[in-house]
Amino acid sequence: MAERAEWIPSDVDPSVPSAARIYDALLGGEHNFAVDREFAQQAQQVFPGVAESCRANRSFLARLVRHLVEHGVRQFLDIGSGIPTSGNVHEVAQRFDPTCRVVYVDNEPVAVAHSEMLLQGNANAKILRADMRDPDAILRSAIVRDMLDFDQPIAVFMLALLHFIPDGDDPAGLVARYREALPPGSYLAISHATAESRPDEMRALVRLYASSSNPAVARSNQWITDLFGDFALAHPGTVYTPQWRPGPDVTLADPEQYIFFGGLARK
């Protein structure tokens, strides 16, 4: 890259791939570097169909938002929101009801910088730079407390996030803290890389991510299901993301070929 584009923060090293920019590259986005695109190509080689899995996860997000708005939810906290591409939470939600309020959270500088540009002029959508491993910093932040009413239901999204939280940071315990903080009637949506689908290729993909700034851990379907604790799972429960309430015109072949497993549950 001959010169830094204006959307690249000064503290970003464009020579090291990051999960948020790799995901953007796999989705066909434009806010990534050559090193991220090269990594995405390698990921496609070791796990053919990884880009399709990411697009399926993005479609899962849109279906979740539509379902939640239809069930009266007007507040969203998207943790690990990544680099905005078409079909963000606020775009889908505010298409149904412009009063929907959304707080995005990410710790990746490019994701935050681009989100700030995208959200200029939208009073009902904000971005917070923070790490999900510090629940208090997120839940007590001025942005979250100004935007979200904790006396009303809130939908928390953790999509394609938790496999980047190592076991040593107790991801299940962290999710429990967020669950406990939510008011009754709130929802939790999760998608997570599963170790049970295509295990040999998944191990190769995990080894590849070990060379990035965001090493990954694939986990079992039961471990992922247990993240919802005592929340009531919405139909059809925890599934591969393309199986979660697909449209009537969708025919699914081999959904287990997809990386992501998860669901939606209500407190």
Sequence and secondary structure as in RCSB ss.txt:
>XXXX:A:sequence
MAERAEWIPSDVDPSVPSAARIYDALLGGEHNFAVDREFAQQAQQVFPGVAESCRANRSFLARLVRHLVEHGVRQ
FLDIGSGIPTSGNVHEVAQRFDPTCRVVYVDNEPVAVAHSEMLLQGNANAKILRADMRDPDAILRSAIVRDMLDF
DQPIAVFMLALLHFIPDGDDPAGLVARYREALPPGSYLAISHATAESRPDEMRALVRLYASSSNPAVARSNQWIT
DLFGDFALAHPGTVYTPQWRPGPDVTLADPEQYIFFGGLARK
>XXXX:A:secstr
  S  TTS TT  TTS  HHHHHHHHTT SS  HHHHHHHHHHHHHSTTHHHHHHHHHHHHHHHHHHHHHTT  E
EEEET  S  SS HHHHHHHH TT EEEEEE  HHHHHHHHHHTTT TTEEEEE  TT HHHHHTSHHHHHH  T
TS  EEEEES GGGS GGG HHHHHHHHHHHS TT EEEEEEEBSSSSHHHHHHHHHHHTTSSS    B HHHHH
HTTTTSEE TT SEEGGGSS  TT   S GGGSSEEEEEEE 
